[in-house]
Amino acid sequence: MARANLAAAQQASPFDEAAVKDAVAAVRTATTNLQATMQDYLLTALKNVNAKPAAGS
């Protein structure tokens, strides 16, 4: 959604610099949040791969 809003802001007429700056900031925030989520999933996967099997397995 953030990228779609940025695309719309870039194409708006008349050009609104503040709207583009806000949209770029929203993309940056969304990207950071996505990276954090993916890194959390990676950490979970690494813990699961490195977990010792239960006794009797």
C-alpha positions in Angstrom: 0.0 0.0 0.0 2.8 2.4 0.8 4.4 2.0 -2.6 1.1 2.5 -4.3 0.6 5.7 -2.3 4.1 6.9 -3.4 3.3 6.2 -7.0 0.1 8.2 -6.8 1.9 11.0 -5.0 4.6 11.1 -7.7 2.0 11.3 -10.5 -0.3 13.9 -8.8 -0.8 17.1 -10.6 0.0 19.6 -9.4 3.2 18.2 -7.8 3.0 18.2 -4.0 6.5 17.9 -2.6 5.3 17.4 1.0 3.0 14.5 -0.1 5.9 12.8 -1.9 8.1 13.2 1.1 5.4 11.8 3.4 4.9 8.9 1.0 8.7 8.2 0.8 8.8 8.1 4.6 5.9 5.7 4.7 7.7 3.4 2.2 10.8 3.6 4.4 8.8 2.7 7.5 7.0 -0.2 5.8 10.3 -1.6 4.4 11.9 -1.4 7.9 8.9 -3.2 9.4 9.0 -5.9 6.7 12.7 -6.4 7.3 12.2 -6.8 11.0 9.4 -9.3 10.5 11.5 -11.4 8.1 14.5 -11.3 10.5 12.2 -12.5 13.3 11.1 -15.4 11.1 14.7 -16.2 10.2 15.6 -16.2 13.9 12.7 -18.6 14.6 13.8 -20.9 11.8 17.4 -20.9 12.9 16.3 -21.8 16.5 14.1 -24.6 15.2 16.9 -26.0 13.0 19.4 -25.9 15.8 17.1 -27.2 18.5 18.0 -30.5 20.0 15.6 -33.4 19.2 13.3 -34.5 22.1 14.5 -37.5 24.0 13.4 -40.7 22.4 13.2 -39.2 18.9 
